[in-house]
Amino acid sequence: MRLLCVAVMTDARPTDGEFAAFYAAEYAGVVHSVAVLTRLREEAEDVAQEAFLRALTRWRTLRDHQSPRAWLHLTATRIAVSRWRHWGARTNSSVAPAVVAPTPDLDTRAMLYFALKQLSPRQRQVVVLHYFSDLPIDEIALVLDQAPGTIKSLLHRARTRLEAEVER
Amino acid sequence: MSGTFDALVERYKAEAEPALTPPPLPQRRSKRTPVIATAALLAVAIAGGAIALSVDGDGHGSQRLRVADSPTPASSVFPASIYPPAARFPDWGSPGGCPSLSGVLQPAQATATAAALAAINNRGTTQASNRAVSDRAYWPIVDESFGGSSAPNAEFRTLTPADVTGTPASSTPDADLIRNQCGAATLAASWAVSDLPSSSPALSTTFYLIDRNGVWLIWRTNP
């Protein structure tokens, strides 16, 4: 886990109050959403930090985005899915997230983790955005630059696969 | 659609931790010198608090370091962003504790040993200089070492890369202990450096360090 990639540097200036509010409002939600992809909550927090850092660097334009929240959650899931691929390529590594933190919700999270593992990266991303980040289909379509029908189709196929996995 | 997946999602949401506090707000990155790393290095350099260090700035990048010759309040030398309180002090037969994970970075395997070695070699011979390269979780051990009148590190030798081996803490014999007492995240973030005394391998010491915002800190040693 690359923890809290926060760089505090000399020319840091007072952070935009709007961004601070955005950060406070969305942080827990992002962590919880991507935790189904990372399994480790600490890793999810790291992913969230990176997503917020990216948001901060482009806040001037992002604040005028039609849905900064959708952009943020999409960015977080992209980072998590990307790391998932990376972990998958080095499953023997001692720093891969094979270590599972003893959290009370491990069973649920583990079930979801393994079910989501059966999906394609795009399906996984859309499922997390819709069911865990609670983004409406229109907003997902907006940030993914896809037609809403495409998102619905992706979700439908993913749900069919997930139901089969969960009922095993 | 059947309700099985929905039920699992609902259960997952219901199990969400109610109070997940965001860490300090991220700041914009800069190509300039990290002020905190600079402060920490100076904290090492001043070794003993004989010189006061403070950081002045207008919040817009024009911060400057000011050095005075008066005794230093601990808070100036040891900023909380680098030296936050320890996470916990488990009952594990050592006065040391578990480090806070605030600001801690995942060690980069290629450079971790060299960076950790620099911190180990910067311990110096005073209580303050030892504290400067240590996480607060380790300060009780530093303080205990300096409880007497002599400086225990007065004769410590400078280690070269040839004198040590560096590994992730997860591959050391202490891995289970650290995981059980301090958590998997602390274990994953820790880097272990062992010295290899040629005359007596049994006298080897393993240092456990973390990288907090670019500053490497000792948080445990064994023995």
Interface residues (C-beta under 8 A of the other chain):
Chain A: M1 R2 L3 L4 C5 V6 A7 V8 M9 T10 D11 A12 R13 P14 T15 F19 A20 Y23 A24 Y27 A28 V31 H32 V36 L40 R41 E42 E45 D46 Q49 F52 L53 L56 T57 S94 V95 V99 V100 A101 P104 D105 T108 R109 M111 L112 A115 Y131 F132 R159 L162 E163 V166 E167
Chain B: M1 S2 T4 F5 L8 V9 R11 Y12 K13 E15 A16 E17 L20 P22 P23 P24 L25 P26 Q27 R28 R29 S30 R32 T33 P34 V35 I36 G57 G59 H60 G61 Q63 S81 L101 S102 G103 V104 L105 Q106 P168 S170 S171 R179 G183 A184 A185 L187 A188 A189 N213
